[in-house]
Amino acid sequence: MNQSIIDFQRHNRLGVIEAIWGEHKTIQQISEILKKYQLESETALVTRLSKEKGEKLLVEFPSAEFHEISGCLTLGEFKECTSSEEVIILTGGTSDVGVASEAEIALNLHGIKTKLLIDVGVAGLHRLLDRLEEIKLAKVVIACAGMEGALPTVLAGLIPQPIIGLPVSVGYGISGGGKTAMEGMLASCAPGLLVVNIDNGYGAAMAAIRILLA
């Protein structure tokens, strides 16, 4: 069986850790990778895990923690939050929380302070406007939205901070599993809006870290 080659130097080189993609790996494959992390005394982040996989891995790695909402498993210590720099993560609706939580866990693992604001979508614009002064305190904002994906565009027209649009695979029919939200964000008239791939909470978190490190 092919052995996984893990980039343990990524954090020293880039300031971010390598995530383990769990969805298409077997429990045995993930287990072998996690053992390597333990041998190196490195903190591991596994993304896109089903509840079944997560619970089975906890039996073998009882010191790990499975975060069911996000489908993430962490093994090792979270870096202590020593900075006041904060990333605020917004969701258009409650259905976006899983993807938002993946971003939040990835940031917290790196010692980045976060705040999660749920259900501030543009269908009830007052909900966003009511939190605007709070949002302005952030260094970076991650805006998660499905359906037509308008939240990041609206936000980018209201505040000057870097905004990362995170399209979510939520919505009826033509929403196309997040494709409409992603295309809407990419076609945004708001200048400087950054967009990551559909449901890529980890990628949004790493983009935020790169901005904070700049």
C-alpha positions in Angstrom: 0.0 0.0 0.0 1.3 3.5 -0.9 2.5 5.5 2.2 1.2 9.0 2.7 3.8 11.7 2.6 2.9 14.3 5.1 4.1 17.9 4.8 5.1 18.5 8.5 7.2 21.5 7.5 4.2 23.4 6.0 3.5 25.3 9.2 7.1 26.6 9.5 7.2 27.4 5.8 3.7 28.9 5.3 2.3 29.4 8.8 -0.6 26.9 8.2 -0.9 23.2 8.8 -1.8 20.5 6.3 -5.4 19.2 6.6 -6.2 15.6 6.2 -9.1 15.1 3.7 -11.3 12.5 5.3 -14.2 12.0 3.0 -12.6 9.7 0.4 -10.1 8.0 2.7 -10.8 4.8 4.6 -10.6 4.6 8.4 -7.4 2.6 8.1 -5.8 5.2 5.8 -6.7 8.0 8.2 -5.6 6.0 11.2 -2.1 5.4 9.7 -1.8 9.2 9.0 -2.8 10.1 12.5 -0.2 7.7 14.0 2.5 9.6 12.0 1.2 12.9 13.5 1.4 11.4 17.0 5.0 10.2 16.4 5.9 13.7 15.4 3.9 15.3 18.2 2.1 17.4 15.6 -1.5 18.6 15.8 -3.8 17.0 13.2 -6.9 18.3 11.5 -9.1 15.8 9.6 -12.0 17.4 7.5 -15.1 16.0 5.9 -15.7 13.1 8.2 -19.0 11.3 8.6 -20.2 10.7 12.1 -19.6 6.9 11.7 -15.9 7.5 10.7 -15.4 10.1 13.4 -16.8 7.8 16.2 -14.7 4.8 15.0 -11.5 6.9 15.0 -12.2 8.1 18.5 -12.1 4.5 19.7 -8.5 4.2 18.4 -7.5 7.8 19.3 -9.4 8.5 22.6 -7.5 11.8 23.0 -8.8 13.1 19.8 -12.0 15.2 19.5 -14.7 14.8 16.9 -16.6 18.0 16.1 -19.8 16.6 14.7 -21.3 19.8 13.3 -18.3 20.5 11.1 -17.4 16.9 10.4 -13.8 17.6 11.7 -11.6 15.6 14.0 -8.7 17.2 15.8 -5.8 15.4 17.5 -3.4 17.4 19.6 -3.4 20.7 21.3 -4.9 23.9 19.8 -2.4 26.8 19.7 -3.1 29.3 22.4 -4.8 32.5 21.2 -2.3 35.2 21.9 -3.5 37.8 19.4 -6.4 40.2 19.6 -6.8 39.9 15.8 -10.2 38.4 15.3 -11.9 36.7 12.3 -15.6 37.0 12.3 -17.5 34.3 10.5 -21.0 35.0 9.2 -23.7 32.6 8.0 -26.6 33.6 5.8 -28.7 30.9 7.5 -28.5 28.1 10.1 -27.9 25.6 7.3 -24.5 27.1 6.6 -23.2 26.4 10.1 -21.4 23.1 9.3 -19.1 24.8 6.7 -18.7 27.9 8.9 -17.7 25.6 11.8 -15.0 23.9 9.7 -13.5 27.4 9.1 -13.7 28.3 12.8 -12.1 25.1 14.0 -9.2 25.5 11.5 -8.6 29.1 12.7 -8.8 28.2 16.4 -6.3 25.4 15.8 -3.9 28.0 14.6 -4.5 30.2 17.7 -6.7 32.7 15.8 -9.6 34.2 17.8 -12.9 33.9 16.1 -16.6 34.9 16.5 -19.4 33.1 14.7 -22.5 35.1 13.9 -25.4 32.9 12.6 -28.4 33.7 10.5 -27.6 37.2 9.3 -28.5 36.7 5.6 -29.8 39.4 3.3 -33.3 38.0 3.2 -33.7 39.9 6.5 -31.2 42.7 5.9 -31.9 44.3 9.3 -30.3 41.2 10.9 -27.0 42.1 9.2 -27.2 45.8 9.8 -27.9 45.3 13.5 -24.5 43.5 13.8 -22.6 45.8 11.5 -20.7 47.8 14.2 -19.7 44.5 15.8 -18.5 43.1 12.5 -16.4 46.2 11.8 -14.2 45.2 14.8 -12.8 42.2 12.9 -9.5 42.1 11.0 -11.0 39.7 8.4 -14.5 38.5 7.7 -15.6 35.2 6.2 -19.1 35.3 4.8 -20.8 31.9 4.2 -23.9 31.8 2.0 -25.9 29.4 -0.1 -28.9 30.1 -2.3 -27.9 33.1 -4.5 -24.8 33.9 -2.3 -25.5 37.7 -1.9 -24.2 38.1 1.6 -20.5 38.7 0.8 -21.3 41.2 -1.9 -23.6 43.2 0.4 -21.1 43.1 3.2 -18.2 44.2 0.9 -20.2 47.3 0.0 -20.5 48.2 3.7 -17.1 47.6 5.4 -13.5 48.0 4.3 -12.0 44.8 5.9 -10.9 41.9 3.7 -13.9 39.7 3.0 -13.7 36.1 2.0 -16.8 34.7 0.3 -17.5 31.1 1.2 -20.2 29.6 -1.1 -22.3 26.8 0.6 -24.1 23.9 -1.2 -27.5 25.0 0.2 -30.5 25.9 -1.9 -33.3 24.7 -4.1 -33.0 23.5 -7.7 -31.0 26.1 -9.7 -28.8 26.7 -6.7 -26.9 23.7 -8.1 -25.2 22.5 -5.0 -23.6 25.9 -4.3 -22.6 26.7 -7.9 -25.0 29.6 -8.2 -23.7 31.1 -4.9 -20.1 30.7 -6.1 -20.8 32.2 -9.5 -22.7 35.1 -7.9 -19.8 35.8 -5.6 -17.3 35.6 -8.5 -19.4 38.0 -10.5 -19.8 40.4 -7.6 -19.7 44.1 -8.3 -18.1 44.7 -4.9 -14.4 45.4 -5.6 -11.8 43.2 -3.8 -14.1 40.4 -2.7 -12.2 37.1 -2.3 -14.0 33.8 -3.1 -13.0 30.2 -2.2 -14.5 27.0 -3.5 -17.9 25.5 -2.5 -18.0 24.3 1.1 -14.3 24.9 1.5 -14.3 26.2 5.1 -10.7 25.1 5.6 -9.6 27.0 2.5 -11.3 30.1 3.7 -9.6 29.8 7.1 -6.2 29.5 5.5 -6.8 32.5 3.3 -7.7 34.5 6.4 -4.5 33.4 8.1 -2.4 34.4 5.1 -4.1 37.9 5.2 -3.3 38.2 9.0 0.3 37.2 8.4 0.8 39.7 5.6 
